[in-house]
Amino acid sequence: MTELIVDVPERWLPVVGYEGLYEVSSIGNLRTVERKDSLGRRRKSRPRKPALKPDGYLQVMLFKDGVNRNHYVQRLVLEAFAGPCPPLREACHRNDIKTDNRAENLRWGTRQENMIDQARNGRSVGSKMSECIRGHAFDVINTYIKPNGNRGCKECRRTAVREGRIRRSEEAAK
């Protein structure tokens, strides 16, 4: 499946909690705001370059009131363009590309929704397996999708159901 990427003008909004200091764009860029510093000197607007962390996400250090603090870029974009994070939610990338921080690619979601996205997009560890733990092939005929987004083996499920029926009938016979 190919995605159609349309050129959308880049929109800038203030970074929540850093208004007047930093801005974040709809495509995930960050910059300082043109302003006067504490000594009255004019400071030009400059882009901020995020760092790629070992977990694969982009992070940027922001400075306010003498304190440096690291922030994930996806959270800054979401807070600016979608509002504050609801309880028990996290930043989810629709296409599971950790460095794609466009506002249209991000949403607040539950941990389970994030895992379902990963399975659907073929990014979870289990989605790369070609067979189940008992050696049955994960093919179109033998695979079903569980409610949590993981794949299941139909043959293993049939065997478990059959063994459960046998066990219950043996217990009833006693």
C-alpha positions as CSV (number, residue, x, y, z in Angstrom):
1,M,0.0,0.0,0.0
2,T,1.5,3.4,-1.0
3,E,0.7,6.5,1.0
4,L,-0.1,9.7,-0.8
5,I,1.8,12.5,0.9
6,V,0.3,15.9,0.2
7,D,2.4,19.0,0.6
8,V,0.7,20.8,3.5
9,P,2.0,24.2,4.7
10,E,4.0,24.0,7.9
11,R,2.1,25.5,10.8
12,W,3.9,26.7,13.9
13,L,2.4,26.7,17.4
14,P,4.0,27.5,20.8
15,V,5.4,24.6,22.8
16,V,3.1,24.0,25.8
17,G,4.9,25.2,28.9
18,Y,7.5,27.1,26.9
19,E,5.3,29.8,25.3
20,G,7.4,32.7,24.0
21,L,10.6,30.6,24.0
22,Y,10.0,27.7,21.6
23,E,7.7,26.7,18.8
24,V,6.9,23.3,17.3
25,S,5.6,22.7,13.7
26,S,2.9,20.5,12.3
27,I,5.7,18.4,10.6
28,G,7.7,17.9,13.9
29,N,10.3,20.7,13.6
30,L,11.3,22.9,16.5
31,R,12.7,26.3,16.8
32,T,13.5,29.1,19.3
33,V,11.3,32.2,19.1
34,E,12.9,35.5,18.2
35,R,13.0,37.5,21.4
36,K,15.1,39.6,23.7
37,D,17.2,37.8,26.4
38,S,17.5,38.8,30.0
39,L,20.2,41.3,29.1
40,G,18.0,42.9,26.5
41,R,19.9,41.5,23.5
42,R,18.0,40.4,20.5
43,R,18.0,36.7,19.9
44,K,17.1,35.4,16.4
45,S,14.8,32.4,15.8
46,R,16.9,29.3,15.2
47,P,16.0,25.7,14.5
48,R,16.5,23.1,17.2
49,K,18.0,19.8,16.2
50,P,16.6,16.8,18.1
51,A,18.8,13.9,19.1
52,L,18.0,10.3,18.1
53,K,17.8,8.3,21.3
54,P,18.7,4.6,21.5
55,D,15.0,3.7,21.7
56,G,14.6,5.2,18.2
57,Y,12.6,8.3,19.3
58,L,13.6,11.9,18.8
59,Q,14.3,14.0,21.9
60,V,15.1,17.6,22.3
61,M,16.5,19.6,25.3
62,L,14.6,22.7,26.2
63,F,15.7,25.5,28.6
64,K,13.5,27.5,30.9
65,D,14.1,29.4,34.2
66,G,17.7,28.0,34.4
67,V,16.6,24.4,34.0
68,N,17.3,22.1,31.1
69,R,14.8,19.3,30.4
70,N,14.6,16.6,27.8
71,H,11.3,16.2,25.9
72,Y,10.1,13.7,23.3
73,V,9.3,15.5,20.1
74,Q,6.1,13.5,19.5
75,R,4.7,14.6,22.8
76,L,5.5,18.3,22.1
77,V,3.7,18.1,18.7
78,L,0.7,16.3,20.2
79,E,0.4,18.7,23.1
80,A,0.5,21.7,20.8
81,F,-1.8,20.4,18.0
82,A,-4.1,17.9,19.8
83,G,-4.2,19.2,23.4
84,P,-2.9,17.8,26.7
85,C,-2.4,14.0,27.2
86,P,-5.6,12.4,28.6
87,P,-5.1,10.0,31.6
88,L,-3.7,6.6,30.8
89,R,-2.8,7.6,27.2
90,E,0.5,7.8,25.3
91,A,1.7,9.2,22.0
92,C,1.0,6.7,19.2
93,H,2.5,6.9,15.7
94,R,-0.1,5.7,13.2
95,N,2.5,4.3,10.8
96,D,4.9,3.2,13.6
97,I,7.8,5.1,12.3
98,K,9.3,6.6,15.5
99,T,10.9,9.6,13.7
100,D,7.8,10.6,11.7
101,N,6.4,13.3,14.0
102,R,3.9,14.9,11.7
103,A,0.8,16.0,13.6
104,E,-1.4,14.0,11.2
105,N,0.6,10.9,12.0
106,L,0.3,11.2,15.8
107,R,-2.6,10.6,18.2
108,W,-3.2,10.0,21.9
109,G,-4.0,6.3,22.5
110,T,-3.9,3.5,25.0
111,R,-0.9,1.1,25.3
112,Q,-3.1,-1.6,23.8
113,E,-4.0,0.5,20.8
114,N,-0.3,1.2,20.3
115,M,0.4,-2.6,20.3
116,I,-2.4,-3.2,17.9
117,D,-1.0,-0.6,15.5
118,Q,2.4,-2.3,15.7
119,A,1.0,-5.7,14.9
120,R,-1.1,-4.3,12.0
121,N,1.9,-2.4,10.6
122,G,4.2,-5.5,10.9
123,R,6.4,-3.8,13.4
124,S,5.9,-6.0,16.5
125,V,8.3,-8.8,17.3
126,G,5.6,-11.5,16.8
127,S,4.5,-10.2,13.4
128,K,7.9,-11.2,12.0
129,M,7.5,-14.8,13.0
130,S,6.6,-17.2,10.2
131,E,5.3,-20.0,12.4
132,C,3.8,-20.4,15.9
133,I,5.8,-21.8,18.9
134,R,4.6,-25.4,18.0
135,G,5.8,-25.1,14.4
136,H,2.5,-24.4,12.6
137,A,2.8,-22.0,9.7
138,F,1.4,-18.5,10.0
139,D,-0.3,-18.4,6.7
140,V,-3.7,-17.1,5.5
141,I,-5.5,-20.3,6.2
142,N,-4.0,-21.0,9.7
143,T,-3.9,-17.5,11.2
144,Y,-6.5,-15.4,13.0
145,I,-6.1,-12.0,14.7
146,K,-6.8,-11.8,18.4
147,P,-8.7,-8.9,19.9
148,N,-5.4,-7.4,21.2
149,G,-4.0,-7.4,17.7
150,N,-1.7,-10.4,18.0
151,R,-1.8,-13.3,15.6
152,G,-3.1,-16.7,16.7
153,C,-2.6,-20.2,15.3
154,K,-5.9,-21.9,14.4
155,E,-4.4,-25.4,14.6
156,C,-3.1,-24.8,18.2
157,R,-6.5,-23.3,19.1
158,R,-8.4,-26.4,17.7
159,T,-6.0,-28.7,19.6
160,A,-6.5,-26.8,22.9
161,V,-10.3,-26.9,22.5
162,R,-10.2,-30.6,21.7
163,E,-8.0,-31.4,24.7
164,G,-10.2,-29.3,27.0
165,R,-13.3,-31.2,25.9
166,I,-11.6,-34.5,26.5
167,R,-10.4,-33.5,29.9
168,R,-13.8,-32.2,31.0
169,S,-15.5,-35.5,29.8
170,E,-12.9,-37.5,31.7
171,E,-13.5,-35.5,34.8
172,A,-17.3,-35.8,34.4
173,A,-16.9,-39.6,34.1
174,K,-15.1,-39.9,37.4
